[in-house]
Amino acid sequence: MSLRLAFMGTPDFAVPTLSELIGQGHEIACVYSQPPRPKGRGLASEPTPVAKIAETYGLPVRTPLSLKDANAQAEFVALELDAAVVVAYGLLLPKPILDAPKLGCFNLHGSLLPRWRGAAPIQRAIMAGDKETGVMAMRMEEGLDTGPVLMAERTPIGRKTYGELQGELSRLGADLMARAISALALGQAVETPQSEDGVTYAKKILKDEARIDWSKSAREIDCLIRGLSPVPGAWCEVRGERLKILYAEPVSGKGAPGEVLDNNLTIACAEGALRLTRLQRAGKSPMTAGELLRGFALPKGAKLS
């Protein structure tokens, strides 16, 4: 049984879910996405990834700056929706929007709720050293990611980077949300209230957080690097230049924090050491440690600040 849906999403993470819902035969009455933003060196405005894929399917796209406006709310109500599906949209949904679809609004969230409610759940799970995470299809309420959960999928984090884990959760989430909406259409969806224990909040990543503090342990710095790779990228300074660290391997080693310990770019931390394996200089493409060292000498005893 197909439903009449609005899809509300913005980044690449949301694209597989939209495609999956279309493939399952649901009617997408309208797609909502963030307005085009200046991008690239020319700062030309460019539609979001969701808006681009919606246009290829010939779907109507709306890009309001806010949904608090009465006209925007009236236009949404006029769609006469069965449900709305929200994936990393980026705008708050006020109560008139939440109440408009017959069956409600449903969000795909990239964590195991109630852990990591909020804006940056995937990054925060890695940065905190969590062993596993997942995606959840949940009913939206006025509270921040507080609604009951329809379905969930779990996955180990291991040594995945933010980019790798986001891609995996995007694919898992597309299948999960499609199954949840199908269950909803058949009247078979089971909603489980979230636990009141273990609530944490995934605040947005601040610029200052990306700077590496070598006086922390190798484990902490490794989690930071993977949680911010490839963007925005954890970074340090060397010889007055900002150097992004995109991947590193924890190894044994001892020295002053930030000290280069050998010719393989092993860096001492407060506890243990990290061997830097993938890096990026300002204005350059990502490169291996070997490629970096051929044009940017960092001999044993040098210091990263």
N, C-alpha and C positions, 0 to 999 in steps of 0.2 A: 504494500500500500504506500503510495507516494504522498508527500506532504508539500504544502505551499510554504516555502521558506524565504527568509531574508538571510543573506550571509554577510557577516560583518568582520572584516579582517584587513590586515595591512601588509605584513612582511612575508618573505619567502616561507617562513614557518607555517603560514596559514594556507598556502596554495594547495598542497596535497589534499587537505580536507575539502576545500571547495570542489576540486576535481572529482574526489570520491563521491561526494553527495550528488553531483551531476551524473556520474556514472551509475549510481544506484537508482536513477530515474526520478529523483525529487525535482519539483518545480522551483527554480530559483527566481522569485519574483523581482528581487532587486539585490544588488551588492553594494554594501557600504564600505568605504575605505577612507584613509586619511587623504587630505588634499595633496596634489603634487608639490614636491619640495625641490628647491634648487639643489643640483647635484653635479659633481665633477668640476673640473677647472673652469669650464665656461659658465657654471652655475645655472644651466638651463633647467627649467622645471621638468620633472619626469614623474609619470604616474607610478604609484606603488606597484609592487609585484602582484598583489591581488587584483588591483584595477586592470593591469595589463592582461592577466589571464582571463578575467571576466570579459574584457572586450573581445578576446579571441573566440569566446563562446557566444558572442552577441548578446550579452546580458546588460541590462541597464545598470549604470554605476552612479552612485551619489557620494559626494565628498564634502559633507557639511563640516564647518569648523567646530560646531557644537550641536548637541541634541537637546539642549535646554530651551531652544527657541520654540515657540508655540507652533509656528508654521512647519518646522522640521518634524515636530511630533505629530501634527495632523497628517502630514504626508506619509509618515510611517504607519499610522493607524489605518489610513486609506488603503494600504496594501492588503488588508484583510488576511493576515498570515495565520497559518497553523502554528508556526514556531519560528524563532530566530536562532541562528547558530553563530557564536562569537568565538573568534580565534585571534588573539593578539591584536585587537582592533585599535586600542590606544585612546578611546574616548569613554568617559563614564556614561552609563545608561541610566537616565533618571527614571523614576517610578512610572510615568506615563508610557515610556518605551517598554519597560519590563512587563507591564500589564497588558500591552496591546495584543500580542499573539494569543490565540486561543489556548495553546498548551504551554506557553511560556518561552523564556529565553534560556539558551543552554551554552555553556562556555567550555572550551577545551583548555585545561590548565596544566602546565608543565611541571608538576610536582606531585608528591604524595600528601595531599591535604590531610590534616590542617598544617603540616609543615610547609613553610615557604609560600604563604599567601603573599600576593603582591606582584610587583613589576618584573623582578629578575630572578625567578625561581631556579632556572637551570644553572645560571652562573653561581648563585649562592650555594646550591647543593654541592657543587664541585669545590668551591672555595672553602666550605666548611669541612671538607673531607668526608662527606656522607658516602656510605658504601653503596647505596642504591637510590634510585629515584623512579619517576614514572610519569604517566599522564592520566588525567581524570576528566571524564565528562560529567559536568555538574549543572544543576539548576541555579540560575543567577538570582540573587537577592540584592537588596540595597546595600548590604554589608560587603566588605572587601573579601571576595572569595569564600564566603561563609555558607553557601547553599549546600543542600544535600547532594550526594554523589550517586550517579546512575551506574557508571562502569569505570574500571581502572585497569591499567596495564603497568607492570613493574619491569625495571631493567637494572642490572648492575652498572655502576659507574666505572669501576676499574681505573684505568689510566686514560680515559677518554678526555679530549678537550671539549670546551664549550661548543665549538663548531661541529665536532663529531657527534656529540650527545644531542645537540639541537636537531641535527638531521635525522638521527634515529628516532627521537621522540616525535618529530613531525610526521614521519611515516607511520609509526605506531598510533599516533593520535588520529590520523585520517581514518584508519580502519576502525578505531574505537568509536569515534563520533558517528560514523556511518551506522555501526551496529546499535549504538544508543538511540539514534533517531528512528531506526527501523523498529526497535522495541517500543519506542514511544508511539509510533504510528499504529502498532498492533495492540496498544493498551497493555503491554507486558513489561514496561519499564518499572524497575524497583529502585526507589530512592532511599538511600541510607544517610541519615544525619551524620555530620562530621563530629568527631570526638572533640570534647572541650579541653582535652589534655594534649600537650605537645604542639601548641600553636606557636609558630614563628613567622616572621615577616621578612620578605625578600625585597628590601628597599632598592631603588635604582642604584646602579654603579656610579660612584662619584669619581671625578678625575683624579683626585688625590689618592684614591685606593689603588690605582694602577701602578704607582711607583713602588719598586721592590725595596724592601728593607732587609739588607743582608744580615742584620743582627737577629733576625728570626730564624727558626729552625728550617732545615732543608725541606721537611715535610710541609710546613706552612707555606713556604715560598713556592714549592711545586704545585700545591693546590691553587694558589693565586695565579700562577702562570697558566695552568690548564683551564682555569675558570674564566680567563680573559682572552683566550686564544681562539680564533685569530683577531677578534676585535673586542674591546679597544686595544688589547695587547698590554701585558705587564712590561714595565720598562725600567731601565736604570741609566745612569750617565757614565760615560767613559771619555776622557780627553775632551770634555765639553760638548760631546755629541750624545743625543738620546738614542739608546739602543733598545729595541723591543726584543723580548725573549718569548718566543712562541712555543717552545717545547724544551724540556730538560729531563734528565734522568737522575734520580737520587743515587749517590755513590758514597763510599767511605772517603774520608779526608778530613784534615784539620788544618786550620790556619786562622788568620784574622778575617773577620767577616768582610766579604767582598774581594778577598785576595785570589788572584789567579794561581792555582796550585801546580799546573803542568802545561804541557803544550797541546792538550786536548780540550782546553777551555773548561776545566773543572774549577768551580768557584766555591770557596769556603763560606759556610753559613755559621750561625751561632752553634748549631748542632748539626754535624754531618756536612755534606757538600752536594752540589749539583753540577752535572756535566751538561753544559748547554749544547743542544744539538740543532736547533732551528732558530734563526734570528732574523732581524730586519733592521737595517740602518734607515735613517730618515731619508725619504725620497727614493728608496730602493725597493726592489722586490724581495720577498723572503728568500733566505739562503741557508745552506748548511753551515756548520761551524768551520769546516775546511774551506769552504768558499769565502767565508768572511775573513779568515786569518790570512788568506793569500793577498788581500788588499788592505788589511787593517790589523796590524800586528798587536797582539796582546800577550806579551811574554810572561813567563812565570814571575810572580812577584808584583805584577801590575795590579791596580785596584779599581774595582767598579764601585761607583758611589750611588 
